[in-house]
Amino acid sequence: MGIGVKVLERPTEEVSYVRAMISGLGLTFKHMINPHKVTVQYPEVRSTISPRWRGTHRMLTTETGKAKCVACGLCPTVCPANCIKLVPGEDEQGNRYPLVFEIDEFRCIFCGYCQEVCPEEAIHVGRHYENSEYSREGFVYDLERLIAQTHPVCEMWDPADPKGE
Amino acid sequence: MNWWTRAFCPAGLPYDPQQPVPDSAFWHFLPIDLIAIVIKMLVVFTVYMVGVAMLTLAERKISAWIQDRHGPNRVLKGWGQPLADGVKNFMKEETLPKIVNRPLFLLAPALSFIPALITWAAIPFGAPLPTCWGRIDMVLANLPIGYLWVLSISSLGVYGIVFAGWASNNKYSLLGGLRSSAQMISYEIPLGMSMIAVLILTGNVSFSEIVRQQTWGWNVITLTLGCFIFMVSAFAENNRLPFDLPEAESELIAGYHTEYSAMKFSLFFIAEYANMVTQSAMIATIFFGGWSMPGLDGPPWTVLKWALSVAVFLGKVLFFLFVFMWIRWTLPRFRYDQLMSLGWKVLLPLSLSYIVIMASAVLGLDVLGIQHGWLLSLDLFVLNIVLMVIVFLVIDRGRLVSPASARVRAAELARLRAVAKVERPVEV
């Protein structure tokens, strides 16, 4: 306490250490014997995640099993983290398709802009969060791996309340 | 006569199970008393270390329960957690910064751990065990100077922390070490002083005698206020919340053990728990009757009595360990000036005046012809209740956690309020 600092008299019940301590001990004891615990036993029990959860990406496919992506280049353009690498290609019929489509999940900030901007509804962020790897390279998902993901995709808005009201 | 008796207690041994083992007692040329001491040491050390390891688990479990969590429950349903921690600590990298003072840096963890362990030697942990070689006392070293021994050894514990803080060559460590030395030296005084009342009542400094004396009522009844002072000081000596200023994670990173890692850090951790066990045992022995329980005191000694008394002692120690943890997870840390003012301005005068009051009370009752017994305990109990009420009424007026600066008088307060009123900007 600096010189000249004045301390106001407060009522005893406000400044009493003993009473506060006893009631505090009582409170902690009550919590200790309370059988209701809030911990979720993670690997066995998982808490439900929101339908708007934006997690690991997933590439949807057509009926023939090819990626829906037409390599328009919108998602690498809109991506704020610059984590999408896209090299477009063109087949004999003139259909564009991605030669290289890589997403660096390590750089991704999971904003979901790629899903929002995609005209073909091909790339999606997913309701999934367990994406640990042993190396940094492992976080670069190529097209094959994006297609292989099976988790449900993010619903960018609540269908019951599309305007977010 | 079972096989055990036949093998180890050949008939015709001239020793009395109710008397101490004679110095000349040999069995197959082995000195009985020496063997008994070695066995006691091994058993106590093992139980102590395993207990300390399990305490880390208990602490985490209790903290979890208090915070509505489950706590460690993976390795063998949680029971293997101390083992897993130990393995982890052995596998971890030992850091040895270049700028530390090597000898002291390496010595410090051991220095903080050893005193806690040695203190235990003087504490009686059970009724004597009658054997065919004679009575074996359940204390490692039945020191006639138990009280002095405990005080002097437990004072050494501060060296480990101060050395660690200084040798680390780190400002946070140094601050932690400084705080710890100030705190532990401050609180050693009320710790020792509060025990003096016990000595006055018992008339002896040996722990066995202190335990024996409490058959007429535990010292917590006859010396309630002393027990209170002792417990508060024990918490402070232990550097545990609400007195964990030497560590103070939020201010000092980890205080004196900032620079330590792996097993050396672990040794500080073990030392804290070892200290806790020792302090709990001290509280139990000095104020809560030690291993004695109504019905367990006094000869003739039997094996059943011995087993029960050890269980009673363990139960008391475990209870106080629980109290240590309960308080840790309830109370926030004191501010440094509050800590010092509690030590020097509350506990020291309190314990000093308590010595005077109790000494006069014991002397007065002695003059009145009241001997050790229920009546004396009752008289002292009434006196202590009165003292407790007075002390708590005074403490409860906010003086315990009030800052060190002066309080404001009513007139001064009115003047300040008037100033504040004038200076307040006019509301438009």
Interface residues (C-beta under 8 A of the other chain):
Chain A: M1 G2 I3 V5 K6 V7 L8 E9 R10 T12 E14 V15 S16 Y17 V18 R19 M21 G24 L25 L27 T28 F29 H31 M32 I33 N34 H36 K37 V38 T39 Q41
Chain B: I62 A64 W65 I66 Q67 D68 R69 H70 W326 I327 W329 T330 L331 D337 F392 I395 D396 R397 G398 L400 V401 S402 P403 A404 S405 A406 R407 V408 A410 E412 L413 L416
